[in-house]
Amino acid sequence: MNNKIKIYLASPFFNDEELKNVETAEKILFDRGFEVFSPRLNEVRSEENIGSPAWSKETFMNDRRFIDWADAVVMLYYGNYSDSGTAWECGYAFGTNTPVVVVHLGEDSNLMIHEGCHTNISLEDLKTYDFNKMPYKQYDGKMF
């Protein structure tokens, strides 16, 4: 029986900063021995062109399936700037009672993110966060 904690890593990866941070988070989570699904590492490859309706549907269904699979969602969050797909993943997880651990990387936060999550941590905190006990930490930065 596999008792590893399963984590879905929700994050944009569209620029150098986002790529660096998602790669860092992936390494932290893999090194800690978790089962990790990162859309960046599991992009849908199909005969359809990226951006086609078939590719879009397959990507959506695959990501949703892995959020349902996960014990927790880790969201890399850049403050009020947020990738709409990442924000949707966070909201879907909340709606299905999957705890969301928000890793704050921006200067501020939208209340729907920090109030709709299980806890608020830094990327450094991800190295030691206890996913078995899932302690709560309130967001204490600039918000709206």
C-alpha positions, 0 to 999 in steps of 0.5 A: 500500500502506498501512503505517500502524500499526493500533491498537485502543484498549481502554478503558472510557468509562462516566464523565467521567474515563474519557471524558476519558482515552479522548478524549485517547488517541484524539487522541494516536494520531490526531494521530500518524497511526495508524489507530485503532479505538476502540469508543467511536467505533465503537459498533454501531448497529443496529435492535436495542435496546442491551443486546439479545442481537442488539446484544450479539453484534454488538458482541462480534464487531465488537470482536473483528474489530478486535482481530484487525485491529490491529497493537497494542492500547493499553489504558487501565488504571485499576488493580485497578478495571478494566472487565471488557470492557477486561480481556477485550480485553487478554487476547484480544489477548495470546492472539492474539499482538497486543502490548498497550501498557498505559497506567496511569492507576490507583494499582496493577496486577493482575499479570495485566495488567502481566505479560500486556502488551508494555509499561507506560507513562503517558498522557504516554508515549503521545505518543512511544512507538515502535510500530515498535520496541515497547520494553519497560518493566516496571511498577514501581508497587504491584501484587498 
